[in-house]
Amino acid sequence: MRNIISLVLISLFIQQSANGAVISSYSGSSVSVHNCSGVNAEYIEQNQQKIIDFARELNYQNACEQSSYEKGAEQERFAKQFDGQSATTSLYNAVYSESELQNTVLSLPEIHMLASSNQGNMSIARSFAVQGFLWTGEDTTLSFDADLDYTISEDQYDQYGNRIVGAYYESVIAASSSIRLSTADNDIYPLNFDEGSLLGGQFYSSDNTELAGQARYDEIQLGFHFDVKKDSVFYLFGRATAYGWNGGFVDSLNTLTTTLRITGKTFEESNSILSTSIALLEPTAVSSPSTFQLFILTFIGLVIRTKRKHTNI
């Protein structure tokens, strides 16, 4: 049941993109600082529908972000890489995000981030990394694991139950047999699953623990198994988001790190098999339908024009 819930959360957690290029690797990061001045219990009460329309859930965190967009008082930066390199961005030394791929034979997603805030603002750090692989070994079961650690500040509430000083951290790891990535500038996490392609995954939220709301240092392990067949393609990815508002902070500069191994094998046995059975997926540019159709129409036009020239001669 837990695995089913995790997969549902993962599906909801990842935004779909509109573009259609197939890319072998991608790393992206974004940071933003939002002005929350004037956001209080009265503001939330008066703008309930706006906040729900913006972010579904009525709380201070979403009210701050909604108010920031409305005022145009937000500052944000983006970084993207499509070649197996790291994407890094930061603002004011208060919010930092890095999505890392090593560009080695076993290039696995790694994410580092910091989101600290002052009174009256909110910082958000987001990172995403995906790498495609070709499996050339025999049919087997692989294990994809993640170690993540972070420090988070204590939450504080007003008399209405609004979390007015707080922080939040969430992560997801997953595997898929096929994905589509968009190169559009406005796509922060440009991932779109093909139907039925999700092989497995796991989701974590700092709010879904017994210590939620307390200042603490957490070390978390995530992991799942999935089957691969000879000469098949699969993608591994990780994603994380950190929020801090009104003085709250999340420091996860040492997380998220991931590992891939053969299920049921020792470390040495697993590495020996991986060394001869896996390769980075080569980039393949696939035209979107609209681009392809334009190409065909242009080609037909040139053929017709050439025929007419020959006929006139």
N, C-alpha and C positions, 0 to 999 in steps of 0.2 A: 504493500500500500504506500509506504514511504517513497519507493522508487517512482511510482505512478505520479504522486504529488510533486516530486522533484521535477519530473519531465514536463508536467503541466506548467509549473512555475517557470521553467526554462523557456518554454514556448512563449509564455506571456512576457517574459523578461527581455526577450530579444526583439528589436524592432525590425520590420521588414523594409526592404529598399525597393526603389522603382526601376533602377537601372539594371543592365543585364550582363556585364562583363564577368567572365569566369577568371579568377585570379588565384595563383598558387599560395600567396602569403599576403598578410595585411597586418599592420600595427597602427593603431590610432589612439590618440589621447586628446582630451579637452579639459580646460579649466575655466571656471567662471566665478565672478564675485557679484553678489546681488545686494542691493540696498534695501534693507528691511525697515527703514524708519517709518513710523506710523502704523506698522502692523502690530495689532494687539487684539485682545478679545473682542472689542467693539468692531474693529475692522473685519475680523473673521465672521462675526455675526451678520454684518451688513453686506458681505460679499460671498455668502455661502455658495450660491449657484455658480458664480464665476470660478471660484476655487474648485468646486466639484467638476465643472466642465473642463477645467484646465488639467487637473491631476486626479480626478475621481474621488480622492479621500480628503476630508476636511480636517486640516491640521495646520499648525503654525508654519511648519517647513514648506508645505505647498503654497500657503498663503503668501509667504515671503517671495517665493520664486514667481508666482503669478503677478504679484504687485510690482516686482522688479521689471518683468517684461512689459507690463502696462505703462510704467513710467519711462521706459527706455533707459533705465539707470544701470543696466547690466554691462559688465565688461567680460569678454570671453576670448579665449584663444584655442586654436585647433592645431594638431600636427598629425600627419599621415605618412605612412611609408608602404609601398607595394613591392618591396624588393628584399624582404627578410631582415630589415634593419629596425632599429629602435625609433619610436616616435615619442618625443619629449616636449613638454610645454609647461609653463609656470606663470604666475602673476604675483607680484609684490612679495615674494619670498614667503607667502602665506598659503598658497595652494600650488601643488606640484603633481604632475601625472606623467608616468613613463610606461609605455607599452613596449616590451623588449622581445626581440627574436634574435638569436645568436648567429643565424645564417651559417650553421654548421650542419653536418649530416643528420643530426637529431636536434633540429631547431624547435624548441618547445616554448610555448607562451610563458612570459614572466612579467609581472606587473608590480610597480612601485608607486605609491601615492601619499600625499599629505593634504589634508583640508583643515586649516585652522581659521578661526573667525574672531572678529571683534564685536563689541556691542553695536547692534544696529545693522549687521550685515550677515550674509551667509556665503560660504565658499563651497564649491562643488568640484570634485575631481573625478574624471571618468577615463577608463582605459579599456582597450579591447585588442586582442591579438589572435590571429588564426594562421595555421600553417597546414598546407596540404602534403600528403605523403603517398607514395606508391609502395604497396606491399608485394614483394616478389618471392617471399618464403612460402612454406607450406601453410595450409589452413590452420589457424590457431586462435587462441583467446588472448587479448591484450588487456592490461590494466593501466588506466590513466589516473594518476594520483596527484594531489596538490597539497602543499603545506602553505598555510597562510598564518601570519601573526600580525597583530595590530594593537595599538594603545588607543583607548577611547575615553573621553571625559564623562563626567557625571551629568545626568539630565536634571533640569529644574523645571517646575511646573507653576503656573499661576493658579489663582483660586477657582478658575473655570476648568482646570484640567488640561490646558494647553501646554505642550512642551515648549517653553519659551527659550530655554538654553539647552542645547542638545547636540547630538552627533549620531551618525548612522553609517554603517558599512555593510555592503553586500557583495557577494562574489558568486560566480557560476563557472563551472567547467563542463565541457560536453564534447561529444564526438559525433560526426555526421558523415554519411557516405557521399553527399554532394551538397554544395552551397553555391549561392550566387552573391557576389560582392559588387557594390556600386562604387563608382569613382566620383560621384557627385559631391561637391564641396559641402553641401548642407547635410550630408549623411554622417552623423557622428559614429554610429555603429552600423555600417551598411551591410548587414547580413540578412539573407533571405534563404530559408530552408526550402529545398524541394520536398514535395509531399512524401511522407513516409521515410525520409532519409535520416532522421535522428537515431543514432545508435545507442546513446546513453548519456547521462549527465547527472550533476548534483548541484544544488543551490544552497547558499548559506546567507543568513541575515543576522546582524548583531542584535536585532530586536527579538529574535526567536530563540532566546536563551534564558536560563534561570536568572542570570546576572544582568539582564537587560536594564539599562538606565543607570547602572553603577559604573564608577570610574574603575578601569581594569586594564590588564594586559591579557590578551587571549592568544592561544595557539590552537589552530584548528586543522584537522586533516579531512580532506575530501577525496573521494575516489569511486570508481566504478569499473566494470568489465565490459568488453564488447568483442564480438567475433569478427575476424577478418579472413578473407579467402585469397588464394594465390592470385597475383596480378590484379588486385583490386585497389581502389583509391579511397582514402579516408582523410578527414580533416579533424584537427584537434584545436580547440580554442578555449580561451579564458577571458572573463570580463569582470570588472570590479568598479564600484562606485562608492565614493566617500563624501559625506556631507558634514559640515559643522556650522552652527549658527548661534549668534548672540554670545560668543565666547567659547562655544563648544569646539572640539577638534577630534580628528581621527589621524593618527600617524601610523601608516602601514608601509613605510619605505623599504622594508625587508620582505614584503610579500607581494604577489603570489608567485610561488615557484612550483613547477610541475615536472613530473617524471613519467616515462613510459617504460613498461616492462612486460615480459611474457608471464602470463598468469601461471602460478605453480612452479616456476623455475627459480633457482637461486640467482643472486645478483650477477655472478660470473657467467652462469649458463645463459641468462637473459641477454646480457651484453654481447655474448658470442653470437647468438642468433640474430640479434638486431644489427650487428655489424655487417652482415651479409644479406639481410632480408628487407631492408627499408631504404628508401631514397626520397629526397625532397622532390615534390611534384614540380615539374617544369611549368613556367607561366604559359598560359594559352589564352590569347585574346579571342573572344567569341563575340561576333557582332550581335547587337540587339536586333529584334525583328524589324524595327523601323529602319535601322541603318541598312540591314540586308535588303529590305524591299526597295529602298532608294537606290542601292547599288544595281539591283536587277533592272529597275526601271531605266536607269541611266544607260546600262548596257544595251537594253532593247532599243532605246532611242538612238544610240550610236549605230547599231546594226541597220535600223530602218534608214537612217540618214545616209549610210554608206551605200545601201541598195539603190536609193534614189539617185545618188551621184552617178553610179554605174549605168542606171537606166537612161539618164539624161545624156550620157556620152554616146 
